[in-house]
Amino acid sequence: MAGRLEGDELELRNLLAEQKRRLWTSLREEIFDRAGEEIHAQYEIPQDIGEQSILDLLSDAGLAVADIRKNQLTQLEEAQKRLEAGTYGRCESCGEPISVERLRAVPFTPFCVGCQRAQEAPQKGPGTTL
């Protein structure tokens, strides 16, 4: 984080660690809650097809949330590696410094606001007109 104050670096390092800890705690609770519900459900009266469909849908949604949290944890770990390597806080696309405000809001971001917008913008293929 060249050009950043040491206090900002310490704050961002702590922010990454805290966010990672919260995500792991949430993911563990979700997994244990789901496992407990599944064990309990094994001993209940079988549901009708409609109820089973709703339970399947909720289970799929739970898996999707767990997958999102797993991706966030991966991004946090990558940010911590960049911090250790001395490249944290620099945009991976343009190489410019990422603002401290952006890093506080999204501590694992590898991109500045401009490059993030460019990546999220709809891609125009050949022959596309607006």
Backbone as a chain_set.jsonl record, in Angstrom:
{"seq": "MAGRLEGDELELRNLLAEQKRRLWTSLREEIFDRAGEEIHAQYEIPQDIGEQSILDLLSDAGLAVADIRKNQLTQLEEAQKRLEAGTYGRCESCGEPISVERLRAVPFTPFCVGCQRAQEAPQKGPGTTL", "coords": {"N": [[0.848, -1.186, 0.0], [1.611, 1.388, -1.045], [2.284, 4.763, -0.302], [0.23, 5.077, 1.505], [-1.015, 5.851, 4.743], [0.307, 4.424, 7.75], [-1.591, 3.896, 9.721], [-3.98, 3.651, 8.261], [-3.394, 1.318, 6.83], [-3.187, -0.571, 8.901], [-5.781, -0.403, 9.918], [-7.261, -1.339, 7.686], [-6.185, -3.901, 7.411], [-7.084, -5.06, 9.803], [-9.827, -4.817, 9.307], [-10.19, -6.565, 7.125], [-9.52, -9.012, 8.4], [-11.505, -9.129, 10.401], [-13.885, -9.157, 8.891], [-13.537, -11.561, 7.54], [-13.552, -13.345, 9.719], [-16.218, -12.99, 10.615], [-17.662, -13.951, 8.372], [-16.827, -16.653, 8.306], [-17.861, -17.526, 10.768], [-20.62, -17.148, 10.354], [-21.034, -18.892, 8.183], [-20.341, -21.364, 9.334], [-22.343, -21.533, 11.33], [-24.61, -21.648, 9.708], [-24.195, -24.074, 8.338], [-24.17, -25.93, 10.482], [-26.717, -25.456, 11.542], [-28.322, -26.263, 9.373], [-27.562, -28.954, 9.166], [-28.499, -29.895, 11.616], [-31.258, -29.471, 11.294], [-31.772, -31.214, 9.169], [-31.245, -33.707, 10.339], [-33.236, -33.707, 12.293], [-35.482, -33.608, 10.642], [-35.496, -36.114, 9.503], [-36.844, -37.72, 11.248], [-39.416, -36.892, 11.257], [-42.869, -36.815, 10.14], [-43.33, -37.76, 6.784], [-43.41, -35.236, 4.252], [-45.883, -33.795, 2.028], [-45.817, -33.664, -1.603], [-45.768, -30.949, -2.435], [-44.904, -29.567, -0.113], [-42.392, -30.767, 0.158], [-41.163, -29.825, -2.154], [-40.967, -27.097, -1.6], [-39.24, -27.22, 0.61], [-36.986, -28.278, -0.687], [-36.406, -26.143, -2.407], [-35.767, -24.135, -0.54], [-33.527, -25.328, 0.584], [-31.804, -25.355, -1.644], [-31.518, -22.576, -1.947], [-30.196, -22.011, 0.415], [-27.782, -23.336, -0.075], [-26.862, -21.764, -2.169], [-26.426, -19.323, -0.863], [-24.411, -20.139, 0.889], [-22.444, -20.698, -1.01], [-21.972, -18.152, -2.042], [-20.91, -16.927, 0.237], [-18.614, -18.482, 0.499], [-17.223, -17.689, -1.795], [-16.806, -15.0, -1.137], [-15.127, -15.335, 1.092], [-12.908, -16.449, -0.177], [-12.144, -14.265, -1.755], [-11.46, -12.475, 0.292], [-9.268, -13.817, 1.415], [-7.512, -13.703, -0.753], [-7.157, -10.936, -0.854], [-5.839, -10.558, 1.575], [-3.454, -11.879, 0.975], [-2.495, -10.178, -1.028], [-2.062, -7.955, 0.538], [0.019, -8.832, 2.2], [1.954, -9.201, 0.229], [2.393, -6.649, -0.549], [0.963, -5.431, -2.552], [-1.621, -4.765, -2.13], [-4.354, -2.525, -2.343], [-3.784, -1.375, -4.729], [-5.032, -1.029, -7.948], [-5.756, -3.871, -9.838], [-6.15, -3.75, -12.504], [-5.592, -1.174, -13.725], [-3.487, -0.273, -12.196], [-3.455, 1.954, -10.598], [-3.739, 3.668, -7.381], [-6.211, 2.447, -5.089], [-8.907, 4.065, -3.583], [-8.94, 4.806, -0.062], [-11.437, 4.992, 1.088], [-13.005, 3.396, -0.594], [-11.786, 0.917, -0.14], [-12.423, 0.6, 2.529], [-15.155, 0.26, 2.33], [-15.429, -1.953, 0.592], [-13.423, -4.155, 1.324], [-12.035, -6.273, 0.09], [-11.78, -5.711, -2.567], [-10.221, -5.834, -5.762], [-10.075, -3.842, -7.598], [-10.172, -0.425, -8.765], [-12.779, 2.113, -8.647], [-13.445, 3.02, -11.266], [-12.375, 1.01, -12.997], [-13.789, -1.188, -12.044], [-16.402, -0.467, -12.749], [-16.11, -0.493, -15.526], [-15.683, -3.21, -15.944], [-18.14, -4.236, -15.184], [-19.883, -3.149, -16.965], [-22.164, -3.585, -19.669], [-21.073, -5.649, -22.279], [-20.402, -4.745, -25.575], [-21.066, -6.334, -28.456], [-19.905, -7.212, -31.805], [-21.544, -5.366, -34.288], [-23.528, -4.442, -32.618], [-25.918, -2.09, -31.786], [-27.042, 0.915, -30.261]], "CA": [[0.0, 0.0, 0.0], [2.517, 2.517, -1.148], [1.669, 6.076, -0.211], [-0.856, 5.095, 2.486], [-0.585, 5.993, 6.121], [0.356, 3.145, 8.449], [-2.861, 3.718, 10.422], [-4.939, 3.131, 7.282], [-3.047, -0.067, 6.525], [-3.562, -1.375, 10.063], [-7.252, -0.44, 9.946], [-7.728, -2.201, 6.598], [-5.767, -5.263, 7.756], [-8.038, -5.502, 10.821], [-11.13, -4.92, 8.66], [-10.171, -7.827, 6.378], [-9.546, -10.129, 9.349], [-12.813, -9.151, 11.066], [-14.899, -9.579, 7.922], [-13.3, -12.983, 7.304], [-14.017, -14.042, 10.91], [-17.69, -12.961, 10.605], [-18.146, -14.846, 7.321], [-16.613, -18.037, 8.74], [-18.819, -17.804, 11.838], [-21.93, -17.251, 9.733], [-21.061, -20.104, 7.376], [-20.381, -22.498, 10.262], [-23.674, -21.586, 11.941], [-25.535, -22.088, 8.674], [-23.972, -25.5, 8.087], [-24.619, -26.698, 11.645], [-28.181, -25.342, 11.621], [-28.894, -27.091, 8.318], [-27.333, -30.353, 9.528], [-29.432, -30.202, 12.702], [-32.606, -29.532, 10.725], [-31.882, -32.422, 8.362], [-31.348, -34.844, 11.259], [-34.564, -33.629, 12.899], [-36.477, -33.884, 9.607], [-35.513, -37.551, 9.217], [-37.743, -38.392, 12.18], [-40.748, -36.311, 11.144], [-43.772, -37.429, 9.169], [-42.985, -37.3, 5.426], [-44.218, -34.14, 3.725], [-46.442, -34.029, 0.7], [-44.932, -33.236, -2.695], [-45.651, -29.487, -2.417], [-44.043, -29.182, 1.002], [-41.041, -31.222, -0.15], [-40.633, -28.905, -3.167], [-40.593, -25.86, -0.904], [-38.037, -27.525, 1.384], [-35.887, -28.4, -1.644], [-36.091, -24.797, -2.855], [-35.075, -23.463, 0.568], [-32.208, -25.955, 0.689], [-31.008, -24.827, -2.753], [-31.207, -21.178, -1.63], [-29.169, -22.064, 1.452], [-26.533, -23.691, -0.728], [-26.432, -20.597, -2.946], [-25.882, -18.361, 0.106], [-23.133, -20.694, 1.333], [-21.508, -20.535, -2.116], [-21.623, -16.724, -2.077], [-20.005, -16.683, 1.37], [-17.335, -19.134, 0.167], [-16.545, -16.807, -2.751], [-16.346, -13.828, -0.394], [-13.973, -15.757, 1.886], [-11.786, -16.587, -1.111], [-11.73, -12.908, -2.108], [-10.789, -11.915, 1.464], [-7.958, -14.454, 1.518], [-6.686, -13.135, -1.819], [-6.818, -9.58, -0.436], [-4.812, -10.674, 2.611], [-2.207, -12.223, 0.28], [-2.02, -8.943, -1.677], [-1.575, -7.1, 1.622], [1.338, -9.36, 2.582], [2.866, -9.02, -0.904], [2.61, -5.221, -0.77], [0.223, -4.95, -3.722], [-2.982, -4.424, -1.708], [-4.661, -1.108, -2.475], [-3.505, -0.966, -6.103], [-5.955, -1.652, -8.894], [-5.121, -4.92, -10.642], [-6.359, -3.477, -13.923], [-4.869, 0.014, -14.2], [-2.307, -0.041, -11.367], [-3.605, 3.164, -9.78], [-4.182, 3.383, -6.01], [-7.644, 2.377, -4.794], [-9.136, 4.984, -2.464], [-9.131, 4.195, 1.254], [-12.885, 4.911, 1.303], [-13.487, 2.206, -1.31], [-11.275, -0.257, 0.561], [-13.201, 0.446, 3.764], [-16.486, -0.228, 1.943], [-15.276, -3.282, -0.022], [-11.999, -4.357, 1.604], [-11.387, -7.297, -0.736], [-11.823, -5.352, -3.983], [-8.938, -5.7, -6.435], [-10.193, -2.833, -8.645], [-10.664, 0.924, -8.467], [-14.174, 2.277, -9.05], [-13.531, 3.118, -12.726], [-12.145, -0.302, -13.618], [-14.903, -2.053, -11.66], [-17.534, -0.09, -13.615], [-15.821, -0.957, -16.882], [-15.884, -4.667, -15.975], [-19.555, -4.551, -15.01], [-20.654, -2.572, -18.064], [-22.507, -4.585, -20.696], [-20.139, -5.704, -23.391], [-21.032, -4.552, -26.872], [-20.507, -7.229, -29.474], [-19.885, -6.646, -33.162], [-22.843, -5.092, -34.879], [-24.485, -4.004, -31.616], [-26.203, -0.656, -31.825], [-27.961, 1.387, -29.204]], "C": [[0.881, 1.232, 0.0], [1.741, 3.82, -1.056], [0.52, 6.153, 0.791], [-0.256, 5.276, 3.874], [-0.605, 4.637, 6.804], [-0.941, 2.865, 9.187], [-3.932, 3.168, 9.5], [-4.656, 1.666, 6.99], [-3.455, -0.98, 7.677], [-5.081, -1.511, 10.151], [-7.787, -1.405, 8.893], [-7.349, -3.659, 6.848], [-6.747, -5.854, 8.776], [-9.431, -5.696, 10.233], [-11.237, -6.228, 7.863], [-10.295, -9.021, 7.321], [-10.91, -10.246, 10.019], [-13.897, -9.638, 10.114], [-14.76, -11.078, 7.634], [-13.817, -13.8, 8.496], [-15.546, -14.117, 10.941], [-18.259, -13.924, 9.568], [-17.98, -16.307, 7.722], [-17.621, -18.426, 9.814], [-20.205, -18.021, 11.253], [-22.058, -18.545, 8.94], [-21.127, -21.344, 8.268], [-21.763, -22.653, 10.889], [-24.699, -22.119, 10.948], [-25.417, -23.587, 8.426], [-24.492, -26.336, 9.245], [-26.13, -26.625, 11.81], [-28.837, -26.265, 10.606], [-28.735, -28.571, 8.658], [-28.296, -30.771, 10.634], [-30.854, -30.33, 12.201], [-32.793, -30.812, 9.921], [-32.008, -33.658, 9.248], [-32.734, -34.882, 11.886], [-35.641, -34.037, 11.882], [-36.569, -35.371, 9.284], [-36.533, -38.279, 10.084], [-39.157, -37.823, 12.152], [-41.584, -37.092, 10.138], [-43.407, -36.901, 7.787], [-43.953, -36.215, 4.941], [-44.848, -34.549, 2.399], [-45.502, -33.434, -0.35], [-44.721, -31.725, -2.694], [-44.735, -29.009, -1.309], [-42.599, -29.582, 0.73], [-40.388, -30.305, -1.182], [-40.177, -27.605, -2.532], [-39.322, -26.085, -0.096], [-36.813, -27.652, 0.476], [-35.435, -27.024, -2.129], [-35.321, -24.035, -1.782], [-33.664, -24.029, 0.739], [-31.279, -25.435, -0.409], [-30.6, -23.385, -2.498], [-30.12, -21.124, -0.564], [-27.808, -22.412, 0.88], [-25.982, -22.519, -1.53], [-25.811, -19.553, -2.023], [-24.519, -18.838, 0.596], [-22.068, -20.522, 0.251], [-21.046, -19.086, -2.231], [-20.631, -16.41, -0.961], [-18.634, -17.3, 1.11], [-16.539, -18.262, -0.802], [-16.019, -15.551, -2.058], [-15.124, -14.165, 0.458], [-12.734, -15.897, 1.008], [-11.248, -15.211, -1.484], [-10.99, -12.246, -0.944], [-9.39, -12.517, 1.628], [-7.002, -13.918, 0.448], [-6.255, -11.715, -1.465], [-5.735, -9.607, 0.644], [-3.461, -11.041, 1.997], [-1.616, -10.998, -0.41], [-1.443, -7.994, -0.634], [-0.173, -7.534, 2.032], [2.378, -9.134, 1.484], [3.159, -7.546, -1.191], [1.875, -4.663, -1.97], [-1.216, -4.565, -3.388], [-3.177, -2.914, -1.839], [-4.313, -0.541, -3.837], [-4.433, -1.74, -7.012], [-5.209, -2.665, -9.755], [-5.27, -4.67, -12.132], [-5.485, -2.319, -14.4], [-3.623, 0.342, -13.374], [-2.372, 1.195, -10.491], [-4.029, 2.789, -8.361], [-5.71, 3.365, -5.904], [-7.866, 3.252, -3.565], [-9.384, 4.213, -1.169], [-10.622, 4.038, 1.533], [-13.46, 3.675, 0.624], [-13.031, 0.938, -0.595], [-12.011, -0.474, 1.884], [-14.574, -0.149, 3.453], [-16.43, -1.661, 1.413], [-13.803, -3.678, 0.14], [-11.296, -5.379, 0.736], [-11.33, -6.921, -2.203], [-10.422, -5.255, -4.586], [-8.924, -4.554, -7.465], [-10.628, -1.479, -8.11], [-12.094, 1.034, -9.005], [-14.305, 2.286, -10.576], [-13.363, 1.777, -13.42], [-13.252, -1.286, -13.264], [-16.115, -1.764, -12.531], [-17.33, -0.617, -15.029], [-16.041, -2.466, -16.995], [-17.354, -5.039, -15.901], [-20.428, -4.025, -16.136], [-20.973, -3.664, -19.08], [-21.526, -4.493, -21.859], [-20.904, -5.583, -24.698], [-20.325, -5.445, -27.893], [-20.498, -6.56, -30.829], [-21.312, -6.484, -33.693], [-23.904, -4.642, -33.885], [-24.676, -2.508, -31.725], [-27.152, -0.31, -30.708], [-28.899, 2.398, -29.727]], "O": [[0.879, 2.016, 0.949], [0.676, 3.965, -1.655], [-0.109, 7.204, 0.914], [0.885, 4.889, 4.126], [-1.437, 3.79, 6.479], [-1.357, 1.71, 9.276], [-4.715, 2.309, 9.906], [-5.582, 0.859, 6.91], [-4.012, -2.053, 7.446], [-5.603, -2.593, 10.422], [-8.676, -2.205, 9.184], [-8.124, -4.559, 6.525], [-7.185, -6.996, 8.639], [-10.141, -6.628, 10.612], [-12.257, -6.913, 7.925], [-11.081, -9.934, 7.072], [-11.418, -11.354, 10.188], [-14.74, -10.449, 10.499], [-15.763, -11.779, 7.499], [-14.452, -14.837, 8.302], [-16.112, -15.165, 11.251], [-19.226, -14.635, 9.844], [-18.883, -17.116, 7.506], [-18.173, -19.525, 9.781], [-20.89, -18.977, 11.618], [-23.084, -19.221, 9.018], [-21.888, -22.27, 7.986], [-22.293, -23.761, 10.972], [-25.549, -22.938, 11.298], [-26.425, -24.286, 8.318], [-25.176, -27.336, 9.03], [-26.762, -27.616, 12.177], [-29.794, -26.969, 10.929], [-29.663, -29.355, 8.463], [-28.847, -31.871, 10.597], [-31.586, -31.217, 12.642], [-33.856, -31.431, 9.982], [-32.789, -34.559, 8.945], [-33.342, -35.946, 12.002], [-36.597, -34.731, 12.23], [-37.615, -35.84, 8.837], [-37.032, -39.337, 9.701], [-40.004, -38.232, 12.946], [-41.068, -37.919, 9.385], [-43.194, -35.698, 7.634], [-45.156, -36.278, 5.194], [-44.418, -35.499, 1.744], [-44.514, -32.78, -0.014], [-43.605, -31.263, -2.929], [-43.885, -28.146, -1.529], [-41.678, -28.823, 1.034], [-39.19, -30.034, -1.097], [-39.124, -27.072, -2.882], [-38.422, -25.245, -0.107], [-35.727, -27.19, 0.827], [-34.238, -26.763, -2.251], [-34.334, -23.364, -2.082], [-32.72, -23.285, 1.007], [-30.119, -25.113, -0.151], [-29.469, -23.0, -2.793], [-29.223, -20.284, -0.632], [-26.793, -21.852, 1.296], [-24.77, -22.304, -1.566], [-24.785, -18.961, -2.358], [-23.582, -18.047, 0.707], [-20.913, -20.232, 0.562], [-19.871, -18.821, -2.486], [-19.636, -15.718, -1.18], [-17.61, -16.713, 1.459], [-15.326, -18.111, -0.653], [-14.916, -15.09, -2.355], [-14.187, -13.37, 0.539], [-11.637, -15.507, 1.409], [-10.035, -15.01, -1.526], [-10.006, -11.537, -1.157], [-8.439, -11.802, 1.944], [-5.82, -13.706, 0.717], [-5.12, -11.325, -1.74], [-4.822, -8.781, 0.634], [-2.427, -10.559, 2.459], [-0.403, -10.789, -0.39], [-0.452, -7.31, -0.89], [0.717, -6.7, 2.193], [3.551, -8.903, 1.778], [4.054, -7.225, -1.973], [2.132, -3.528, -2.374], [-1.951, -4.094, -4.255], [-2.294, -2.127, -1.497], [-4.521, 0.646, -4.084], [-4.602, -2.951, -6.869], [-4.165, -2.358, -10.329], [-4.593, -5.307, -12.939], [-4.729, -2.461, -15.361], [-2.793, 1.145, -13.8], [-1.448, 1.461, -9.723], [-4.609, 1.725, -8.148], [-6.403, 4.158, -6.541], [-7.093, 3.185, -2.609], [-9.956, 3.123, -1.174], [-11.033, 3.055, 2.149], [-14.303, 2.984, 1.195], [-13.804, -0.01, -0.459], [-12.2, -1.614, 2.308], [-15.093, -0.962, 4.218], [-17.283, -2.484, 1.746], [-13.022, -3.551, -0.804], [-10.068, -5.36, 0.648], [-10.879, -7.724, -3.02], [-9.531, -4.655, -3.984], [-7.91, -4.314, -8.121], [-11.362, -1.395, -7.126], [-12.561, 0.155, -9.729], [-15.19, 1.625, -11.119], [-14.124, 1.445, -14.329], [-13.62, -2.126, -14.085], [-16.783, -2.685, -13.0], [-18.262, -1.125, -15.653], [-16.528, -2.949, -18.017], [-17.775, -6.038, -16.484], [-21.591, -4.412, -16.251], [-20.159, -4.555, -19.324], [-21.2, -3.41, -22.346], [-21.927, -6.238, -24.898], [-19.128, -5.302, -28.142], [-21.026, -5.459, -30.985], [-22.156, -7.368, -33.549], [-25.064, -4.475, -34.261], [-23.707, -1.749, -31.754], [-27.957, -1.13, -30.267], [-29.739, 2.904, -28.982]]}, "num_chains": 1, "name": "protein.A"}
